[in-house]
């Protein structure tokens, strides 16, 4: 299997800004795929692979309808399918409900 390359990824903060090592799945907080002609593939293949890799949240944006399919790891919606967010509805990233300590890298000692 080739390595997945998302259109956009939000990474956990790191002091070296990923200059020395590429991010691993554990570093990813949000993956965004923008689908023009690949919507079915992104929903059926890519999103489940990202979730299986432990990425906490995946958005698949349909460029044609501008609807967002939101997957959240561990949520009941994973079994039922994604949450569908319409173009005029806000996109809320679940990690923003985290503490500041979870969002910032640890202090240097």
C-alpha positions in Angstrom: 0.0 0.0 0.0 1.3 3.5 -0.8 1.5 6.1 1.9 -1.6 8.4 2.1 -1.0 12.0 1.5 -3.8 14.3 2.7 -4.6 17.6 1.1 -4.3 19.3 4.5 -3.2 18.1 7.9 -3.1 19.7 11.4 -0.2 18.4 13.4 0.6 18.3 17.1 3.0 21.1 18.0 6.7 20.0 18.2 9.8 22.1 19.1 11.7 21.1 16.0 8.7 21.9 13.8 9.2 18.5 12.1 12.5 19.6 10.6 14.3 16.4 11.6 11.6 13.8 11.4 8.5 13.6 9.3 5.2 13.4 11.2 3.8 10.0 12.1 0.1 9.1 12.4 0.4 9.8 16.1 1.3 13.5 15.3 -1.7 14.1 13.2 -4.7 15.7 14.8 -6.9 16.5 11.8 -6.7 15.2 8.2 -8.6 17.0 5.4 -9.2 15.5 2.0 -10.8 17.7 -0.7 -12.6 15.5 -3.2 -13.5 16.8 -6.7 -13.8 13.5 -8.6 -12.6 11.1 -5.8 -15.4 11.5 -3.3 -16.4 7.8 -3.3 -12.8 6.6 -2.9 -12.0 9.2 -0.2 -15.1 8.2 1.8 -14.9 4.4 1.4 -11.1 3.9 1.3 -9.1 6.8 2.6 -11.2 7.9 5.6 -11.3 4.3 7.1 -7.5 4.0 6.6 -6.9 7.3 8.4 -9.2 6.2 11.3 -7.5 2.8 11.5 -4.1 4.6 11.8 -5.4 6.4 14.9 -6.0 9.8 13.4 -8.7 11.4 15.6 -10.6 13.4 13.0 -11.0 13.3 9.3 -12.9 15.8 7.0 -13.7 14.8 3.5 -14.9 18.0 1.7 -17.0 17.5 -1.5 -15.7 20.2 -3.8 -18.8 20.0 -6.0 -21.6 20.3 -3.3 -19.3 21.9 -0.7 -20.6 19.5 1.9 -18.2 18.1 4.5 -18.2 14.5 5.7 -16.8 14.5 9.2 -15.4 11.3 10.8 -14.4 11.2 14.4 -12.3 8.3 15.8 -14.0 6.5 18.6 -17.4 8.1 17.9 -20.5 6.1 17.3 -20.7 7.9 14.0 -17.7 5.8 12.7 -19.9 2.7 12.5 -22.9 4.7 11.2 -21.0 6.9 8.8 -19.8 10.4 8.9 -21.6 13.5 10.1 -22.7 15.6 7.1 -22.0 19.3 7.5 -23.7 21.6 5.0 -21.8 24.6 3.4 -23.5 27.2 5.7 -22.9 25.3 8.9 -19.8 25.8 11.0 -17.0 23.3 10.9 -16.0 22.6 14.5 -12.8 20.7 15.1 -13.3 18.5 18.2 -9.7 19.0 19.5 -10.5 22.6 20.1 -12.3 21.4 23.2 -8.9 20.3 24.6 -6.9 22.1 27.2 -4.1 24.4 26.4 -1.6 21.9 27.8 -2.8 19.3 25.3 -2.3 21.8 22.4 1.1 23.1 23.3 4.3 21.1 23.3 5.8 20.4 26.8 8.1 23.0 28.2 11.8 22.5 27.8 13.6 21.4 30.9 
